[in-house]
Amino acid sequence: MPCYTVTVATGSQWFAGTDDYIYLTLVGTERCSERTLLDKPLYNDFERGAVDSYDVNVAENLGDIELVKIEKRKYWVQDDWYCRYITVKTPSGEYIEFPCFRWVTDDKEIVLRDGRARLPQDDKTRVAKQHRRKELETRQKVYRWREWHPGFPMSIDANAHKELPRDIQFDSEKGMDFVLNYTKAIENLYVNRFMHMFQSSWNDFADFERIFVRISNTISEYVMQHWREDFMFGYQFLNGCNPVIIQKCHELPKKFPITHQMVESSLERDLTLEEEIKAGNIYIADYEIMESITPNSTDPCTLQYLAAPICLLYKNIQNKVLPIAIQLRQTPGEDSPIFLPSDETYDWLLAKIWVRSSDFHVHQTVTHLLRTHLISEIFGIAMFRQLPAVHPVFKLILPHIRFTIAINTKAREQLICECGLFDKANGTGGGGHVELVQKAMKTFTYQSLCFPEAIKARGMDSKEDMPYYYYRDDGMRVWEVTKSFVEDVVNIYYKNDEAVQKDVEIQAFVKDVCSFGMQDLDHCQFPKSLKTREQLIEYLTIVIFTASAQHAAVNFGQYDWCSWIPNSPPTMRKPPPTEKGSVTVQYIIESLPDRGRSCWHLGAVWALSQFQENELFLGMYPDEHFIEKPVKEAMEKFRKKLAEVSRVIKDRNEGKKLPYYYLSPDRIPNSVAV
C-alpha cells in the first residue's frame, strides 16, 4: 500500500496553534486520497511553532500530486490556525513543498498548489487553471475597493481592523493601537505631567526643553541646539524628514517679487541674483498646496492658523543650503512682506518657523500618508484581487505589503478619522488633512514614484551641483540594487516581452491599480497595461521601493527632526505676521503649540518613529514563498548588495554630527507597517 508522508508546520506568532480538527486530502493527476484526519493519539498536534509529520496511506498511487486540501473543523470553540507550509514525501522518495503562510479560519477549506511559481500561460491542466480562477474569485469577494473620501485613492472596504481578512490583520492588534501607543509614548517621555495644563502657553523656549527627552548623541539633541541657525534650516530640505520639496529655481515666480538688492548681502560669489540662478545656485521650496486649506477648528477655545509660504534658498561657496528670502503668502502685497536674513532677529526666526510648520503638514499628509501609505495599500489590494498565490509577482511583492492595509485601516479608525488623534495636535486636523490629500491627488503622477525620475524632475540629480544630498545618493543606491533584484526575478519567469503581454493576471493587476485604485484619473498616468519586461521591472521596483525605502526615508526620522517643537510646530496659534518689526519672543511663544498639543505631538512623533517588534528589513524573506533555486540565489545576491550599501553609508556617516542613516538597508523595513 503506497504511503505518503505529510509534514505540517505551524506558525510561531501569537495564537498560531490550534486545538481544532485538521483534515488533509492529496489531489493527484490519477486520483485523490481519502479525507484524512491529521491526529497523533496522546500528542498535542499543531502547537505554536510545531512541525508535525503524518503518514497518509492510499490503495493506489495518486500520480503527480497537484494540490493539497486542508480543512479545519471546530473542536470546542472557534480557534484560528496559522499554517506555514506542508511538505509531501511521495512513495518514490520525492519531496514536494506546498507553501501556505496564511491563517485557516472558521470551518474553511484551503487548497494549496506546490511552491513552484507559474505564470497563467504556463498552466496546462484543467485542475491548475480552475484552481487559479477559484482562488481569485474568492479573494475578489473579500478584498473589495471602497472610497474613504472623494478624491482619495481607493482603500479596503472595512470600517475597522477586526473586519479585515485574517491574513492581513496584525498578529496582535494591541501592538498597533494608536491610542494605546500614543498614551504609552507620552508616559515613556514623561510628558503626561504637563497634560493638565492643556491650553496654556509655554513661558519661553527654555520651557520646551522641559518636555524634551535628551538622548545622548542623537540628531534630535543637535537640532535643539542649532535649530535657529540658517544652516540647520536649509539642511533639512536635503536630509530631514521631508527631503522631496526643494527644487532648483530656473526662474523666479511672479508671485515672489524678489530683487537682487533684497538678497545681495546673502550672496557670496559677486554675482547678481539672476546670474546665481543661471549658475544653478538658487533653489526654491514652494508650499502652494497649503493655500486655502482649512485650519483646525475642532477646539473652539483655541484658534489655529496655516500658511502657504515660498522660500528661496542659496547654495553658498561651502555648498551649504541657506534661506535668503521667505514670503508667507502666495500673493505678494503690502500685507505679505518678504522676510530676509537681514531683518530683525525675531522677524526672520518666525518666518522660518512658519515654513517649518507648513513643511510638517505637507510631510505628514502628502509625502508620508498619501505617497507611501495610501499608494502601497492600492498595490496590496490589487495584488490580492488579481494575482493568485502561485504567481511569481505575488510571491515577490507580498512581503512588501505586510501589515500595510492593517496599519492604514487602524489609521482611518483612530488617527485621521473625524475626532481622531490627528485632531488633537495638528493644525490641519478637523478636515484640512483631507483637503490636502484631495489637492495633492490632482497633480500626483505614476512617474513621480520612480525615484530617479522624481529627483531629476526637481533638478536635484547632479551630485556636482549638490554634493551633500544624502537622501538622493543613498536612495539611488537602494533603487538600483532593488531594481537589479527585481530584474533577476522577472527574467527567471518572463523569457521575453511577449510573455509579459500574454500574462493576463499581471495585466489585470496593473489595470486594477489604475482603473479602481487610482479611479482612472488620466493625469496620474498610471499604466493600464505593460508591454515589456523593462516596464514590468520598473513597475515592481516602484512597488517595492515605495513601501520600503521611501517610507523609511520619510517616516523614521520624525522623532529626530520633529521632537524639538519650535523646529516643526504641528500647529500655530497666531496668524502669520503681515508686517515687519512687530515680532517679539513672546509673540513667537504664543504662536507655537500650547502645552497639551506639544505633548500630544511629542508622543506621536516618538510612536511613529519606532520599528515594529520582530521587524523584517529589506532583503529578509523568512517566509519561503519561492522554492526555486535561481530565485533563492537572486535573493542572496540582493542581500549581499544591500549589505555593501549599508557599509558604504556607515563609513560615510563615521564621525558626522548629523549622520544620515534612514536609507541604510539594515534600517529599511520591508513594508509600510507603522
C-alpha positions in Angstrom: 0.0 0.0 0.0 1.6 3.3 -1.1 2.4 5.7 1.8 2.8 9.5 1.6 4.5 11.3 4.5 3.0 14.7 5.1 4.8 17.3 7.3 2.8 20.3 8.6 4.5 23.4 10.0 2.5 25.7 12.3 3.5 29.4 12.6 5.4 30.8 15.6 3.4 34.0 16.0 1.0 34.5 18.9 -2.1 32.3 18.8 -0.9 30.4 15.7 -1.6 27.0 17.2 -5.0 25.3 17.2 -7.0 22.5 19.0 -9.4 22.2 16.1 -9.5 19.1 13.9 -7.3 19.4 10.8 -8.1 17.2 7.7 -6.0 16.7 4.6 -6.7 15.5 1.1 -4.0 14.8 -1.5 -5.1 15.5 -5.1 -3.1 13.7 -7.8 -3.3 13.6 -11.5 -4.7 10.0 -11.3 -6.9 10.2 -8.2 -7.4 11.7 -4.8 -6.6 10.3 -1.3 -9.3 9.9 1.2 -10.0 12.8 3.5 -7.6 12.1 6.4 -7.7 13.4 10.0 -4.2 14.5 11.0 -4.0 13.4 14.6 -1.5 11.6 16.8 -3.1 10.0 19.8 -1.8 11.2 23.2 0.0 14.0 21.4 -0.9 17.7 21.2 -0.7 18.5 17.4 -0.4 21.9 15.8 1.1 23.7 18.7 2.6 27.2 18.0 5.9 26.7 16.2 5.5 22.9 15.9 6.4 20.7 12.9 4.3 17.6 12.8 4.5 14.6 10.4 1.8 12.1 9.5 1.5 9.0 7.2 -1.3 9.0 4.6 -1.9 5.5 3.2 -3.6 5.0 -0.1 -4.8 2.0 -2.0 -3.2 3.1 -5.3 -0.6 5.6 -6.4 -2.2 9.0 -6.8 0.0 10.1 -9.8 1.7 13.5 -9.7 0.5 15.5 -6.6 -1.2 18.7 -7.9 -3.0 20.0 -4.9 -3.2 19.7 -1.1 -6.6 20.4 0.5 -6.7 21.4 4.2 -9.9 21.6 6.2 -10.4 22.8 9.7 -13.3 21.8 11.8 -14.2 23.2 15.2 -13.4 21.1 18.2 -14.7 23.2 21.1 -14.6 27.0 20.4 -13.5 28.7 17.2 -9.7 28.5 17.0 -7.8 30.0 14.1 -4.7 28.2 12.9 -1.7 29.6 11.0 -0.1 27.1 8.6 3.4 27.9 7.4 3.8 25.1 4.9 3.2 21.5 4.1 5.6 19.0 2.5 4.7 15.7 0.9 7.1 12.8 0.6 5.9 10.5 -2.2 6.4 6.7 -2.2 9.2 7.2 -4.7 11.1 9.5 -2.2 10.3 12.8 -3.9 9.7 15.8 -1.7 7.1 18.4 -2.8 6.8 21.7 -1.0 3.4 23.5 -0.6 3.9 27.0 0.9 0.9 28.3 2.8 1.8 31.1 5.1 -1.8 32.0 5.9 -4.5 31.7 8.5 -7.1 28.9 8.3 -10.2 30.4 10.0 -13.7 29.1 10.7 -14.7 25.8 9.2 -12.9 26.6 6.0 -11.0 24.7 3.3 -7.7 25.9 1.8 -6.4 24.4 -1.4 -2.6 24.7 -2.0 -0.5 24.5 -5.1 3.1 23.3 -4.9 5.7 26.0 -4.4 6.9 26.4 -8.0 5.8 29.8 -9.3 4.0 29.8 -12.6 2.5 32.3 -15.0 -1.1 31.7 -16.1 0.0 30.7 -19.6 2.3 28.0 -18.0 -0.6 26.1 -16.5 -1.9 23.5 -18.9 -4.2 21.2 -16.9 -7.8 21.9 -16.1 -7.3 21.4 -12.4 -4.5 24.0 -12.3 -6.4 26.6 -14.3 -9.6 26.0 -12.3 -7.6 26.5 -9.0 -6.2 29.9 -10.1 -9.7 31.1 -11.1 -11.4 29.9 -7.9 -8.7 31.5 -5.7 -9.1 34.9 -7.4 -12.9 34.7 -7.4 -12.9 34.0 -3.6 -10.3 36.8 -2.9 -12.3 39.4 -5.0 -15.3 38.8 -2.8 -13.2 39.5 0.3 -10.8 42.3 -0.9 -13.2 45.0 -2.1 -12.5 48.6 -3.1 -14.0 51.5 -1.2 -13.7 55.3 -1.4 -13.0 56.6 2.0 -13.2 60.2 0.9 -14.0 61.7 -2.5 -10.8 62.4 -4.5 -8.7 59.9 -2.3 -7.0 56.8 -3.6 -9.3 53.9 -3.1 -8.9 51.8 0.1 -10.0 48.5 1.5 -13.7 48.0 2.2 -13.5 47.8 6.0 -14.5 50.1 8.8 -12.3 48.6 11.5 -9.2 46.4 11.8 -11.3 43.5 13.1 -13.3 43.4 9.9 -10.2 42.8 7.7 -9.4 39.3 6.3 -7.5 37.4 9.0 -4.4 37.1 6.7 -3.8 40.8 6.6 -4.5 41.7 10.3 -1.8 42.4 12.8 -0.7 39.3 14.8 -1.6 41.3 17.9 -4.0 44.2 17.3 -2.8 45.9 20.6 0.6 46.2 19.1 -0.6 48.8 16.6 -3.4 50.5 18.6 -2.7 54.2 18.1 -4.5 55.4 21.3 -2.5 52.8 23.3 0.8 53.6 21.6 0.4 57.4 21.9 -0.5 57.1 25.6 2.4 54.7 26.2 4.8 57.1 24.3 3.6 60.1 26.4 4.2 58.1 29.6 7.7 56.9 28.4 8.6 60.5 27.6 7.4 61.8 30.9 5.3 64.5 29.3 1.9 63.5 30.9 2.7 65.8 33.8 2.0 68.8 31.5 -1.3 67.5 30.1 -3.5 69.0 32.8 -2.4 72.5 31.5 -3.6 71.6 28.0 -4.4 75.0 26.6 -1.8 77.1 28.5 1.2 78.6 26.7 4.8 77.9 27.5 6.8 80.8 29.1 9.8 80.8 26.8 11.9 78.5 24.5 13.7 77.0 27.5 10.3 75.7 28.7 10.2 73.4 25.7 13.3 71.7 27.0 11.4 70.6 30.0 9.4 68.1 27.8 12.3 67.4 25.5 13.9 64.0 26.1 17.7 64.2 25.7 19.2 61.0 24.3 23.0 61.2 24.0 24.4 61.8 20.6 21.1 61.9 18.7 20.1 64.2 15.9 17.2 65.5 18.0 19.5 67.0 20.5 21.7 68.6 17.8 18.5 70.1 16.3 17.5 71.5 19.7 20.9 73.2 20.0 21.1 74.6 16.4 17.5 75.0 15.2 17.8 78.8 15.0 20.7 78.7 12.6 20.1 79.2 8.8 22.4 76.2 8.1 20.2 73.8 10.1 17.0 75.2 8.5 18.5 74.7 5.0 20.0 71.3 5.7 16.6 69.8 6.5 15.4 70.4 2.9 18.1 67.9 1.8 18.2 65.3 4.6 15.4 65.9 7.0 12.0 64.3 7.2 10.7 65.8 4.0 13.6 65.9 1.5 11.3 66.0 -1.5 10.2 69.6 -1.6 13.3 71.5 -2.6 13.9 72.1 -6.3 16.3 74.0 -8.5 15.0 77.5 -9.3 15.3 78.3 -13.0 13.1 81.4 -12.9 11.7 83.5 -10.1 7.9 83.1 -10.0 6.0 86.4 -10.5 4.1 85.8 -7.2 7.5 86.1 -5.4 8.9 89.5 -6.4 12.4 89.3 -5.0 15.1 91.7 -6.3 18.8 91.5 -6.2 19.0 94.3 -3.8 16.9 92.4 -1.2 19.3 89.4 -1.1 22.6 90.9 -2.2 24.1 90.7 1.3 23.4 86.9 1.4 25.1 86.1 -1.9 28.8 85.2 -1.9 30.0 85.0 -5.4 29.9 88.6 -6.7 27.1 87.6 -9.0 23.6 89.1 -9.4 20.6 87.1 -8.3 19.8 86.4 -12.0 23.4 85.2 -12.6 23.2 83.0 -9.5 20.0 81.5 -10.8 21.7 80.8 -14.2 24.7 79.3 -12.4 22.4 76.8 -10.7 22.9 78.1 -7.2 19.3 79.1 -6.3 16.7 76.7 -5.1 13.1 77.1 -4.1 10.6 75.4 -1.8 7.0 76.4 -2.6 4.1 75.3 -0.4 1.4 76.4 -2.8 -0.5 73.3 -1.9 -1.3 74.8 1.5 -3.1 77.7 0.0 -6.8 77.8 1.2 -6.5 74.7 3.4 -9.0 74.9 6.3 -7.3 75.3 9.7 -8.3 73.1 12.6 -11.3 74.5 14.3 -12.3 71.4 16.4 -11.4 73.3 19.6 -13.5 76.5 19.9 -11.2 77.8 22.7 -8.1 77.8 20.5 -7.8 79.4 17.1 -5.3 77.7 14.8 -3.7 79.0 11.6 -2.0 77.8 8.5 0.2 79.4 5.8 1.4 78.7 2.3 4.9 80.1 2.2 7.5 80.3 -0.5 11.2 80.0 0.5 14.2 80.9 -1.6 17.4 79.0 -0.9 21.0 79.7 -1.8 23.9 77.2 -2.2 26.9 79.1 -0.9 30.6 78.7 -1.6 30.8 75.9 1.0 27.9 74.1 -0.7 25.6 74.7 2.3 22.0 75.5 1.5 20.8 78.7 3.3 17.5 80.5 3.2 17.7 84.0 1.7 14.0 85.1 1.4 10.7 83.9 2.7 7.2 85.1 1.8 4.4 83.6 4.0 1.6 84.0 1.4 1.2 83.0 -2.2 0.1 86.5 -3.1 2.5 89.4 -2.8 1.5 92.8 -1.4 1.9 95.2 1.5 0.4 92.7 4.0 2.7 90.0 2.6 6.2 91.1 3.2 9.3 89.2 2.0 11.3 88.3 5.1 15.1 88.4 4.8 18.1 87.3 7.0 19.0 90.9 7.4 15.6 91.6 9.1 15.1 91.8 12.9 16.1 88.6 14.6 12.6 87.5 15.6 11.0 88.5 12.3 13.4 86.2 10.5 13.1 83.4 13.1 9.3 83.4 13.0 9.3 83.4 9.2 11.4 80.3 9.3 9.2 78.7 11.9 6.2 79.2 9.6 8.0 77.4 6.8 8.9 74.5 9.1 5.3 74.3 10.2 4.0 74.2 6.7 6.6 71.7 5.8 5.4 69.5 8.7 1.9 69.5 7.3 2.9 68.6 3.8 5.3 66.0 5.0 2.7 64.2 7.2 -0.2 64.3 4.8 1.2 64.2 1.3 4.8 62.9 1.4 4.1 60.3 4.2 0.4 59.4 4.2 -0.5 59.7 0.6 2.7 58.9 -1.2 3.7 55.9 0.9 0.8 54.6 3.0 -2.2 55.0 0.7 -0.3 54.2 -2.5 1.1 51.0 -1.0 -2.3 50.0 0.0 -3.6 50.3 -3.6 -0.8 47.9 -4.8 -1.7 45.5 -2.0 -5.4 45.3 -2.6 -4.9 44.9 -6.4 -2.4 42.2 -5.7 -4.8 40.2 -3.6 -7.6 40.7 -6.1 -5.7 39.8 -9.3 -2.7 37.6 -8.5 -3.0 34.0 -7.2 -0.5 32.7 -4.7 1.2 30.7 -7.4 2.1 33.8 -9.4 5.7 34.9 -9.2 4.8 38.6 -8.7 2.5 37.7 -5.8 5.4 35.9 -4.2 7.7 38.8 -4.9 5.7 41.7 -3.6 3.7 40.0 -0.8 6.4 40.7 1.9 6.3 44.4 0.9 2.7 44.9 1.7 2.8 43.1 5.0 0.5 44.8 7.5 0.1 47.9 5.2 -3.7 47.5 4.8 -3.9 46.9 8.5 -2.0 50.0 9.6 -4.0 52.1 7.2 -7.3 50.7 8.4 -6.2 51.4 12.0 -5.3 55.0 11.0 -8.7 55.6 9.4 -10.3 54.1 12.5 -8.4 56.1 15.2 -5.9 58.6 13.8 -7.1 60.5 10.7 -10.8 60.0 11.2 -13.3 62.6 12.4 -12.4 63.4 16.1 -9.4 61.2 15.8 -6.0 61.7 17.4 -4.8 63.8 14.4 -7.3 66.5 15.5 -5.7 66.8 18.9 -2.4 68.4 17.9 -2.4 69.2 14.2 -3.3 72.5 12.5 -4.7 70.5 9.5 -6.9 68.3 11.8 -10.6 68.6 11.5 -10.6 68.1 7.8 -7.7 70.1 6.5 -5.6 67.0 6.1 -8.4 65.5 3.9 -8.3 68.7 1.7 -4.5 68.4 1.4 -4.7 64.8 0.1 -7.5 65.7 -2.3 -5.4 68.6 -3.6 -2.2 66.6 -3.9 -4.1 63.9 -5.9 -4.8 66.5 -8.6 -1.0 66.6 -9.5 0.0 63.2 -8.5 1.7 61.0 -11.2 2.9 57.5 -11.6 6.3 58.8 -12.8 6.8 60.7 -9.6 7.0 57.4 -7.8 10.1 56.4 -9.9 12.9 57.7 -7.7 15.4 58.7 -10.3 12.7 60.5 -12.3 11.4 62.3 -9.3 14.9 63.5 -8.3 15.6 64.6 -11.9 12.2 66.4 -12.2 13.2 68.7 -9.3 16.7 69.4 -10.9 18.4 67.7 -7.9 20.1 64.9 -9.8 23.6 66.4 -10.1 26.0 65.4 -7.3 28.4 68.0 -8.5 25.7 70.7 -8.1 24.5 69.5 -4.7 27.1 67.2 -3.1 25.6 66.7 0.3 22.1 65.4 -0.7 22.4 62.1 1.1 18.7 61.3 0.5 19.3 61.3 -3.2 22.6 59.4 -3.1 21.5 56.7 -0.7 18.1 56.4 -2.4 19.8 55.9 -5.8 21.9 53.1 -4.4 18.9 51.3 -2.9 16.8 51.9 -6.0 19.5 50.4 -8.3 20.1 47.4 -6.1 16.3 46.8 -5.8 15.8 47.2 -9.5 18.6 44.7 -10.2 17.0 42.1 -7.9 13.6 42.6 -9.5 15.2 42.2 -12.9 16.8 39.0 -11.9 13.4 37.6 -10.7 11.4 38.8 -13.6 13.9 37.4 -16.1 13.6 33.9 -14.5 9.9 33.7 -15.3 9.4 36.0 -18.3 11.6 34.9 -21.1 10.7 37.8 -23.4 8.3 40.8 -23.8 5.6 38.6 -25.3 5.4 36.6 -22.0 4.5 39.9 -20.2 1.9 40.7 -22.8 0.3 37.2 -22.5 0.2 37.3 -18.7 -3.5 38.1 -18.2 -3.1 38.3 -14.4 -0.3 40.8 -14.4 -2.3 42.9 -16.9 -5.4 42.7 -14.7 -3.2 43.7 -11.7 -1.9 46.9 -13.2 -5.3 47.8 -14.7 -7.0 47.3 -11.3 -4.4 49.7 -9.7 -5.2 52.3 -12.4 -8.9 51.9 -13.0 -10.0 51.3 -9.5 -7.2 52.1 -7.1 -6.5 55.5 -8.7 -10.1 55.8 -10.0 -8.9 56.1 -13.7 -7.6 59.6 -13.2 -6.0 60.4 -16.6 -3.5 62.9 -15.2 -2.0 60.3 -12.9 -0.7 58.4 -15.9 -0.6 55.0 -14.2 -0.2 52.3 -16.9 -3.3 50.2 -17.7 -1.1 47.5 -19.3 2.5 46.5 -19.6 4.2 45.7 -22.9 7.8 44.8 -22.0 9.9 43.2 -19.3 11.5 46.6 -18.8 8.2 48.2 -17.9 7.3 45.4 -15.6 10.7 45.7 -13.8 10.2 49.4 -13.3 6.6 48.9 -12.0 7.6 46.3 -9.5 10.6 48.3 -8.4 8.3 51.2 -7.7 6.0 49.0 -5.6 8.9 47.6 -3.5 10.8 50.9 -3.2 7.8 53.0 -2.2 6.8 50.5 0.5 10.3 50.0 1.9 12.9 52.7 1.2 10.7 55.7 0.5 8.6 55.1 3.6 11.7 54.6 5.7 13.2 57.9 4.4 10.2 59.9 5.4 9.0 58.1 8.5 11.7 57.0 10.8 13.3 60.5 11.2 10.2 62.0 12.7 11.5 62.0 16.3 14.9 63.2 15.2 13.6 66.3 13.3 10.2 67.0 14.8 10.6 66.3 18.6 12.1 69.8 19.1 8.7 71.5 18.7 9.9 75.0 17.6 11.6 73.2 14.6 8.4 71.5 13.4 5.3 73.1 15.0 2.3 70.9 14.4 0.1 73.9 14.7 0.3 77.7 15.0 -1.9 79.8 17.3 -1.4 83.2 15.8 -1.7 84.2 12.2 1.4 84.8 10.0 2.8 88.4 10.5 1.7 91.0 8.0 4.4 93.5 8.7 8.0 93.6 9.8 9.3 94.9 13.1 6.5 93.8 15.4 7.5 90.3 16.3 8.8 89.7 19.8 9.9 86.5 21.5 6.6 86.5 23.4 4.7 86.6 20.2 6.6 83.6 18.9 5.9 81.6 22.1 2.2 82.5 21.9 2.2 81.4 18.2 3.7 78.0 19.0 1.6 75.0 20.2 0.4 75.1 23.8 1.5 72.6 26.4 -1.1 69.9 25.7 -0.7 69.9 21.9 3.1 69.9 22.3 2.8 66.8 24.5 0.5 65.0 22.0 2.8 65.9 19.2 5.9 64.6 21.0 4.1 61.3 21.8 3.1 61.0 18.2 6.5 61.5 16.5 8.0 59.1 19.1 5.5 56.4 18.4 5.6 56.8 14.6 9.4 56.6 14.6 9.7 53.2 16.3 10.3 49.9 14.4 7.9 47.1 14.8 8.7 44.2 17.2 10.4 41.5 15.1 10.8 43.9 12.2 11.7 42.4 8.8 14.2 44.6 6.9 14.8 44.9 3.2 16.2 41.6 1.8 14.8 39.5 4.7 12.3 36.8 3.4 11.8 34.3 6.2 8.6 33.0 4.6 9.8 30.9 1.7 7.1 31.6 -0.9 9.7 30.9 -3.6 11.2 27.4 -3.6 13.2 27.7 -6.9 17.0 27.8 -6.6 17.5 30.6 -9.1 15.3 32.9 -7.1 17.0 32.0 -3.8 20.3 32.8 -5.5 18.9 36.2 -6.6 17.8 36.9 -3.0 21.2 36.1 -1.7 22.8 38.4 -4.3 20.3 41.1 -3.3 21.2 40.7 0.4 25.0 41.0 -0.4 24.4 44.2 -2.4 22.3 45.7 0.3 24.9 44.9 2.9 27.5 46.7 0.8 25.2 49.7 0.6 24.9 49.7 4.4 28.6 49.5 4.7 29.2 52.5 2.4 26.6 54.5 4.3 28.1 53.6 7.7 31.6 54.6 6.5 30.2 57.9 5.2 28.5 58.7 8.5 31.6 58.0 10.6 32.3 61.0 12.8 29.5 63.1 11.4 27.5 65.3 13.8 24.5 64.8 11.5 24.6 61.3 10.2 22.1 60.2 7.5 21.0 56.6 8.0 17.3 56.5 7.1 18.1 54.8 3.7 20.7 52.3 5.1 19.2 49.0 4.1 19.7 47.5 7.5 17.2 50.2 8.8 14.7 49.9 6.0 11.7 47.7 6.9 10.2 45.6 4.1 6.8 47.3 4.2 4.7 50.2 5.5 3.7 48.8 8.8 3.9 51.7 11.2 
